[in-house]
């Protein structure tokens, strides 16, 4: 495994998750809102930065291709569970977002094993991710900032993110549908 800067940033993003949990649960309000939001923003920035560095420096690795999406999904799933636990977000939105990630992850794994089709990240998928990150950030803040209710803004953004999540999931499924429909039977599935 190459220990590139990009891979180090991805590992750091995973390492920030326990800190996110601790600050959200154990720090008193309103400090938990500000510090948790800062940690989440820092983790989100490492997501952008590790991808940028890997591409611009030609340092993409198999480890990075594996861990980067895992780190992203762990971060978002943890954040959503915390927000539900704190009564900051409705569970149905987390179910949509996490359910889509599980479904598309399984689809990618199936395609990698049984097919030569590669379904690339769409522009809609990138918008979905950006909207999720902004929504979660606003919900973690949860307070008014310059007379602007971050909680309400976060809820609106999370609803929009859920719509984009469903839409981008549909795009992935539509792109893979010919292969799924063909039902490659060369290996048993369970």
Backbone torsions as a table, in degrees:
resi	resn	phi	psi	omega
1	UNK	NA	132.7	174.9
2	UNK	-84.4	130.8	-178.3
3	UNK	-96.6	67.7	-177.9
4	UNK	-76.4	166.5	175.9
5	UNK	-59.6	-40.6	179.3
6	UNK	-59.7	-45.3	179.2
7	UNK	-65.5	-37.2	177.4
8	UNK	-63.1	-40.9	178.2
9	UNK	-65.2	-38.5	178.4
10	UNK	-64.6	-44.2	177.4
11	UNK	-63.7	-38.5	177.6
12	UNK	-62.5	-36.9	178.2
13	UNK	-62.4	-42.5	176.8
14	UNK	-64.0	-40.4	-179.3
15	UNK	-66.5	-24.0	178.5
16	UNK	-74.4	-18.6	-176.2
17	UNK	-61.7	-48.4	177.4
18	UNK	-61.2	-35.5	177.3
19	UNK	-64.8	-39.6	176.2
20	UNK	-58.7	-45.6	-179.9
21	UNK	-63.1	-47.1	-177.3
22	UNK	-61.7	-46.5	-177.6
23	UNK	-67.4	-38.2	-178.7
24	UNK	-67.0	-41.5	-174.0
25	UNK	-84.9	-40.5	-167.7
26	UNK	-103.1	-19.3	177.9
27	UNK	-80.1	146.0	178.3
28	UNK	-71.5	152.6	176.0
29	UNK	-73.0	145.4	0.7
30	UNK	-89.6	0.6	-177.6
31	UNK	-60.3	-36.0	-179.9
32	UNK	-61.4	-34.4	179.6
33	UNK	-64.6	-49.6	-176.2
34	UNK	-67.4	-45.3	-175.9
35	UNK	-72.0	-40.5	177.2
36	UNK	-63.4	-42.8	178.2
37	UNK	-62.2	-39.2	178.7
38	UNK	-64.9	-44.9	-179.9
39	UNK	-62.8	-42.5	179.1
40	UNK	-64.5	-41.8	178.0
41	UNK	-63.1	-40.9	177.6
42	UNK	-62.0	-44.7	178.1
43	UNK	-62.4	-42.5	177.6
44	UNK	-62.4	-38.6	178.3
45	UNK	-65.0	-39.7	178.6
46	UNK	-63.9	-30.9	177.4
47	UNK	-62.7	-48.4	178.9
48	UNK	-65.1	-46.7	-174.1
49	UNK	-65.4	-41.6	-178.5
50	UNK	-65.2	-38.1	177.0
51	UNK	-66.3	-43.0	179.1
52	UNK	-61.2	-48.1	-178.5
53	UNK	-64.8	-41.8	-179.2
54	UNK	-61.3	-43.1	-179.3
55	UNK	-73.1	-46.5	-174.7
56	UNK	-70.2	-28.8	-178.4
57	UNK	-99.8	0.1	-179.6
58	UNK	65.1	36.7	-176.0
59	UNK	-112.3	30.7	176.5
60	UNK	-69.2	135.8	-178.4
61	UNK	-130.3	161.1	176.1
62	UNK	-61.6	-40.7	178.5
63	UNK	-61.1	-44.4	179.2
64	UNK	-65.3	-41.1	178.4
65	UNK	-64.1	-30.6	176.8
66	UNK	-78.2	-52.7	-169.5
67	UNK	-75.6	-32.8	-176.2
68	UNK	-57.0	-52.5	179.2
69	UNK	-67.8	-30.5	176.6
70	UNK	-64.9	-45.5	179.2
71	UNK	-60.8	-42.1	179.2
72	UNK	-61.3	-46.1	-177.6
73	UNK	-69.5	-38.1	175.6
74	UNK	-62.5	-42.9	-179.8
75	UNK	-62.9	-50.0	-178.0
76	UNK	-66.9	-44.2	180.0
77	UNK	-62.7	-43.3	178.6
78	UNK	-62.1	-45.8	-179.9
79	UNK	-60.5	-44.2	-179.6
80	UNK	-63.9	-41.7	178.2
81	UNK	-62.7	-42.6	177.6
82	UNK	-61.9	-42.5	-179.4
83	UNK	-65.6	-36.6	175.7
84	UNK	-68.0	-45.0	179.2
85	UNK	-57.7	-37.6	179.5
86	UNK	-84.2	4.2	-177.1
87	UNK	61.7	34.3	179.7
88	UNK	-98.4	-15.4	-176.9
89	UNK	-147.5	147.6	176.8
90	UNK	-73.4	141.1	-177.2
91	UNK	-61.6	-32.1	-176.5
92	UNK	-59.4	-34.5	-179.7
93	UNK	-69.9	-38.6	176.3
94	UNK	-65.9	-39.1	178.3
95	UNK	-61.2	-43.4	178.8
96	UNK	-61.9	-49.7	-174.9
97	UNK	-67.9	-48.9	-179.0
98	UNK	-68.8	-39.1	178.3
99	UNK	-61.2	-41.1	177.8
100	UNK	-63.5	-43.0	-178.6
101	UNK	-63.4	-40.4	177.8
102	UNK	-65.2	-44.8	-178.6
103	UNK	-62.8	-48.5	-177.9
104	UNK	-69.9	-35.3	175.3
105	UNK	-60.8	-44.1	177.7
106	UNK	-65.5	-39.4	178.0
107	UNK	-62.2	-45.0	179.1
108	UNK	-61.6	-41.8	179.2
109	UNK	-63.8	-43.4	179.7
110	UNK	-63.0	-45.5	-179.9
111	UNK	-63.1	-38.6	179.6
112	UNK	-64.1	-33.8	-176.9
113	UNK	-86.1	-38.2	-170.4
114	UNK	-111.2	-3.1	-171.6
115	UNK	-144.1	162.2	174.1
116	UNK	-97.6	-2.3	-179.6
117	UNK	-73.6	133.9	173.4
118	UNK	-116.3	121.6	177.3
119	UNK	-97.8	111.3	-175.7
120	UNK	-81.6	160.1	176.5
121	UNK	-64.3	128.1	-178.9
122	UNK	-90.3	167.4	174.8
123	UNK	-60.7	-36.5	178.8
124	UNK	-63.5	-37.8	177.5
125	UNK	-63.4	-37.7	177.9
126	UNK	-69.2	-40.6	176.4
127	UNK	-63.8	-39.6	178.2
128	UNK	-58.9	-47.2	-179.2
129	UNK	-63.6	-45.3	179.5
130	UNK	-61.2	-42.4	-180.0
131	UNK	-65.8	-41.5	177.4
132	UNK	-60.1	-45.9	-177.7
133	UNK	-63.8	-43.4	178.5
134	UNK	-64.4	-41.5	179.6
135	UNK	-62.8	-47.6	-178.7
136	UNK	-64.2	-41.8	178.0
137	UNK	-58.4	-47.8	-179.9
138	UNK	-64.1	-39.4	179.6
139	UNK	-68.9	-35.8	175.2
140	UNK	-64.7	-39.4	177.1
141	UNK	-61.1	-48.0	169.9
142	UNK	61.9	-8.4	-175.8
143	UNK	-111.4	174.0	174.6
144	UNK	-80.3	136.2	175.8
145	UNK	-124.1	115.0	-176.7
146	UNK	53.1	47.2	-179.5
147	UNK	62.9	22.9	178.0
148	UNK	-113.8	121.6	-176.9
149	UNK	-75.7	100.1	-177.3
150	UNK	-65.4	-32.4	-179.7
151	UNK	-63.4	-48.6	179.5
152	UNK	-63.9	-40.6	177.4
153	UNK	-62.1	-41.3	179.1
154	UNK	-63.2	-40.8	178.1
155	UNK	-63.5	-44.2	178.4
156	UNK	-60.9	-46.2	179.5
157	UNK	-64.1	-36.0	179.8
158	UNK	-69.5	-36.5	174.1
159	UNK	-62.9	-45.2	178.1
160	UNK	-63.0	-40.9	177.9
161	UNK	-61.5	-37.5	179.1
162	UNK	-66.1	-38.2	176.8
163	UNK	-64.9	-46.0	177.8
164	UNK	-64.1	-33.2	177.7
165	UNK	-62.1	-47.1	178.1
166	UNK	-64.2	-42.4	-178.6
167	UNK	-63.6	-48.0	-179.1
168	UNK	-67.3	-34.4	175.0
169	UNK	-62.0	-41.3	176.5
170	UNK	-61.3	-42.9	179.5
171	UNK	-60.3	-42.5	177.8
172	UNK	-62.0	-47.9	-179.2
173	UNK	-62.8	-40.3	178.5
174	UNK	-62.6	-41.5	179.3
175	UNK	-65.9	-31.9	-178.3
176	UNK	-93.5	-9.4	-173.3
177	UNK	-55.4	-43.5	179.9
178	UNK	-56.1	-40.7	-179.7
179	UNK	-72.3	-39.8	177.9
180	UNK	-64.3	-41.3	-179.1
181	UNK	-66.1	-36.9	179.3
182	UNK	-64.5	-27.7	174.8
183	UNK	60.1	55.4	179.0
184	UNK	-47.9	113.9	-173.8
185	UNK	-102.1	20.4	-175.2
186	UNK	-71.1	-21.8	179.2
187	UNK	-132.0	151.4	176.4
188	UNK	-74.2	144.0	174.5
189	UNK	-115.8	154.6	-179.8
190	UNK	-121.6	NA	NA
